[in-house]
């Protein structure tokens, strides 16, 4: 596959999917916890 950009685009798409899943799984609960803590004070 020398000279082909297909693998580069596949890797970039996979990294984008990982970032999106991470945002949903990790960042969203962190944001909710912070919002609740701010509302309690």
URPEZI-V617733 format. One line per field, one symbol per residue. ss: DSSP state (a for helix, b for strand, c for the rest). A space follows every 10 residues. Layout:
ss: ???
This chain:
ss: cccccaaaaa aaaaaaaaaa aaaaaaaaaa aaaaaaaaaa c
